[in-house]
Amino acid sequence: MRTWMLLILCLTGCVVLHPNQWWQPAQTADFTFSLPPNLPPSSPHANASITQFTNQDMMFTFDEGAAAGEPLDSLGHYGHYTSSFEFIGGTLVQVVTFDLPPGGGHRFDYAIAASFRGLGLTIYAHCRTREEYDTARKIFRSVRHKPFPNSKA
């Protein structure tokens, strides 16, 4: 019975299985995705096109603004910059990693970002360590464009 329930949940895309825990479904105006249960939404952002989720190890910023989905090559001046492309949900996505410069009062030293080309979404993840890049990539890979934007999933 448990195996069938797991299979049905995975096939319907309601949740993403993560080792030893279930991830929670989440959404923005035009996208659905999955997050670890320990990554709650932050206070509403002053800019309605920005949605944030934060915990002690990471801060995710979902940007659906006018420049979202554009190339991330301008981040190339940061230390340890890497850039690669992959398909996620049928969309070409540029994924970059880089070190955040010291100072500025931020509590994170590393960043990974994904630009969903042509869909108007860029996700920035600021992380305490590079090990959190794996979690960020899992979140990126769970993103799906809503078939009817601005409706509840």
C-alpha positions as CSV (number, residue, x, y, z in Angstrom):
1,M,0.0,0.0,0.0
2,R,2.8,2.4,0.9
3,T,4.6,1.8,-2.4
4,W,1.4,2.5,-4.4
5,M,0.8,5.7,-2.5
6,L,4.4,6.8,-3.1
7,L,4.1,6.0,-6.8
8,I,0.8,7.9,-7.1
9,L,2.3,11.0,-5.4
10,C,5.4,11.0,-7.5
11,L,3.4,10.5,-10.8
12,T,1.1,13.4,-10.0
13,G,4.0,15.7,-9.2
14,C,2.5,16.8,-5.9
15,V,5.7,16.5,-3.9
16,V,9.4,15.7,-4.6
17,L,10.9,12.9,-2.5
18,H,14.1,14.0,-0.7
19,P,16.1,11.7,1.4
20,N,14.3,11.1,4.8
21,Q,11.7,13.8,4.3
22,W,9.0,15.1,2.0
23,W,9.4,18.4,0.2
24,Q,6.6,20.9,0.2
25,P,4.9,22.3,-2.9
26,A,5.2,26.0,-3.4
27,Q,4.3,28.6,-6.1
28,T,4.7,32.1,-7.5
29,A,2.4,33.9,-9.8
30,D,3.4,31.8,-12.9
31,F,5.4,28.8,-11.5
32,T,5.2,25.8,-9.3
33,F,8.2,24.1,-7.6
34,S,9.1,22.1,-4.5
35,L,11.1,23.2,-1.5
36,P,12.6,21.6,1.6
37,P,10.1,21.8,4.6
38,N,12.7,24.0,6.5
39,L,12.6,26.8,3.9
40,P,9.6,29.0,4.7
41,P,8.5,32.1,2.8
42,S,10.0,35.4,3.9
43,S,8.0,38.5,4.5
44,P,6.3,39.8,1.3
45,H,8.8,41.7,-0.8
46,A,8.1,45.3,-1.7
47,N,8.4,44.3,-5.4
48,A,5.5,42.0,-6.3
49,S,7.6,40.2,-8.9
50,I,10.0,39.0,-6.2
51,T,9.2,36.0,-3.9
52,Q,11.8,34.9,-1.2
53,F,12.2,31.8,0.9
54,T,14.9,31.8,3.7
55,N,16.4,29.7,6.4
56,Q,19.7,29.9,8.3
57,D,21.6,28.2,5.4
58,M,20.0,29.6,2.3
59,M,18.0,32.4,0.8
60,F,16.1,31.8,-2.5
61,T,14.9,34.8,-4.5
62,F,12.4,34.0,-7.3
63,D,12.4,37.0,-9.7
64,E,9.6,37.2,-12.3
65,G,10.3,40.8,-13.2
66,A,11.0,42.5,-16.5
67,A,14.7,41.3,-16.8
68,A,14.1,37.8,-15.4
69,G,15.1,35.0,-17.8
70,E,17.9,37.0,-19.3
71,P,21.5,35.7,-19.6
72,L,23.5,35.7,-16.3
73,D,26.9,36.4,-18.0
74,S,27.2,39.8,-16.2
75,L,27.9,37.8,-13.0
76,G,31.1,36.5,-14.6
77,H,33.3,39.1,-12.7
78,Y,32.6,37.3,-9.4
79,G,35.2,34.8,-8.1
80,H,34.9,31.1,-8.9
81,Y,32.2,31.9,-11.6
82,T,31.0,28.9,-13.6
83,S,28.2,28.7,-16.2
84,S,26.4,25.8,-17.7
85,F,23.2,25.1,-19.6
86,E,20.6,22.3,-19.0
87,F,17.0,21.6,-20.0
88,I,14.5,21.8,-17.1
89,G,10.9,21.1,-17.9
90,G,11.6,21.6,-21.6
91,T,13.2,25.0,-21.1
92,L,16.8,25.9,-21.6
93,V,18.2,27.1,-18.3
94,Q,21.5,28.8,-17.6
95,V,22.9,27.8,-14.2
96,V,25.8,29.9,-12.8
97,T,27.7,29.6,-9.5
98,F,30.0,32.3,-8.0
99,D,31.4,33.5,-4.7
100,L,29.8,36.5,-3.0
101,P,32.3,39.3,-2.2
102,P,32.9,39.8,1.6
103,G,31.3,42.7,3.4
104,G,28.0,44.3,2.7
105,G,26.4,42.8,5.8
106,H,25.2,39.6,4.1
107,R,25.5,36.3,5.9
108,F,26.1,34.1,2.8
109,D,29.4,33.6,0.9
110,Y,28.3,31.6,-2.1
111,A,25.6,31.9,-4.8
112,I,24.0,29.8,-7.5
113,A,21.4,31.2,-10.0
114,A,19.2,29.8,-12.7
115,S,17.8,31.8,-15.6
116,F,14.9,30.1,-17.3
117,R,15.3,31.5,-20.8
118,G,12.2,32.9,-22.4
119,L,9.9,32.1,-19.4
120,G,10.6,35.3,-17.4
121,L,12.1,33.6,-14.3
122,T,15.5,33.9,-12.6
123,I,16.2,32.2,-9.3
124,Y,19.0,33.3,-7.1
125,A,20.2,31.2,-4.1
126,H,22.6,32.6,-1.6
127,C,24.2,29.8,0.4
128,R,26.4,29.4,3.5
129,T,28.5,26.7,1.8
130,R,28.9,25.3,-1.7
131,E,27.3,22.0,-0.5
132,E,23.9,23.8,-0.6
133,Y,24.3,24.0,-4.4
134,D,22.9,20.4,-4.5
135,T,19.7,21.5,-2.8
136,A,19.5,24.6,-5.0
137,R,19.8,22.4,-8.1
138,K,17.0,20.1,-6.9
139,I,14.8,23.1,-6.4
140,F,15.7,24.5,-9.9
141,R,14.8,21.1,-11.4
142,S,11.4,21.0,-9.7
143,V,10.3,24.3,-11.4
144,R,7.3,24.0,-13.8
145,H,5.5,26.8,-15.6
146,K,1.8,26.9,-14.8
147,P,-0.3,26.0,-17.8
148,F,-2.7,28.8,-16.7
149,P,-0.5,31.6,-15.1
150,N,-1.9,33.5,-12.2
151,S,-4.1,30.6,-11.1
152,K,-3.6,28.3,-8.1
153,A,-1.8,25.1,-8.9
